[in-house]
């Protein structure tokens, strides 16, 4: 089982519950913060820049629905986007840890599934027909495409990086990097530190459930189908909401 990510191992494979929880926390911090900063935060900044370049000139100086001044790039604004990205990345990494044991298909298909689900969920949350983001900027199809592509790419990146970080032999788990890297990453986005407490509680509950119930559920076809159906409800409802938003926009 040397190539099986830690978060997808069978219950009890880790030496102790406490050590496995710390390892899960390390994985979530490294993957979530790294992807949050680089893909979600800086990717969001790039998306805003592209949208400004394609929008009418009179949109420059207008405050977006998220409180950012369109056309103005500041260090503080970029850092705030990184903080938002890190927060979303941490939550997303925990969510991936929860659903990873129940994904089906080859690795590329699992990542595609996560990306499409993230796009549907993100699109349902971000797309709306009021405010500034989708009424003053444009073209509309390009704005919508950007705000769907960003969560899709973020979801794929989160899944791939979480698996890579959790894989035995990963450079992130060797030597001083094992603990220095998560400390440095948290230090870069220190204001998100309070979020780690509730996420650690969620991880603790997930780990306990995995250790107690994962093997029995997998041994039952009916139980496995029930759990997968419950998780399937999330993207299904997200697609319904996304479809409603797109109908209102177009």
C-alpha angles and dihedrals in degrees: 000000000000093000096049115106114244094241091055099047123116115270114273096024091114116077096244139357092246095052092046091050091051090049091051090050091051091051093048093048096047096044098035098046095040094050091038093056100038104033107022101030103035090030088056090051090052091048090052091050093050091047092050091052092053097041128088115276094245091068091072110105094022116126112242124226089262094055099258122130108239113236095019119103114191133169090239092050092049091048091051089054089051090052091050090046093050091050093049090044093054092049091046093050091052090049091051091051087054097050101032096090090055101048117111136210133030122330094263090051093049091051091047090051091052092047095050091047091050090049092051094046094042093045092050090053098041106036118083138146098230133066125036109295097076102022104048100029125065169331087314096220090053093049091050092047091052094050091050096043093051097059090039092055091042092053093050091046093049093051094046096044094044090054092045094049092047095048113108109252094031111149088234090067098047127096120322092345089073093076104008092063097055091044091052092046093051089046090058091057100028095156090068091059094101088060090064093069098063090038090054089052089051091049091049091054093044092050092049091050092047093051093047104035112018097085096043092048093048089050090060119067092200094050092046091051091049093053093046090048090053091052090045089061090070097063091036093058090041091056091050091052092044091051090053092050092049091049090053093047097048 
